Amino acid sequence: MSETVTLQIYVQTTEQGSSLGYYPDKEGPVIDAAKQALKELGAEYLDGQYQAVPPARPPFYVVIIDATPVNTNELEVILNEIWSSVTFQGQPVPSAKISVQGLDSA
């Protein structure tokens, strides 16, 4: 069995007054972007889920991803690059700042 890591992806909109929308637990633009970024880094997406977050301004998402091992700094850079071209159901997503943190302890 291959090694897996658990990653937290935090996405906060940078557009005043915009909403990031609502996405089902297991699909949406953050997970789509994470799959693409992981593939570019030679890692594999295994599972992911949006976490419940309280209403906040500016809006944000927290997504937990299980993947094969990957450099979190490189993943964060690629996710931020990819995000500007992401669409979901044909609509562009608001601009956002994305950060990635590993949740597994060494």
Sequence and secondary structure as in RCSB ss.txt:
>XXXX:A:sequence
MSETVTLQIYVQTTEQGSSLGYYPDKEGPVIDAAKQALKELGAEYLDGQYQAVPPARPPFYVVIIDATPVNTNEL
EVILNEIWSSVTFQGQPVPSAKISVQGLDSA
>XXXX:A:secstr
    EEEEEEEEE STT       TT SHHHHHHHHHHHHTT  EEEEEE      SS EEEEEEEES   HHHH
HHHHHHHHTT EETTEE   EEEEEEE S  
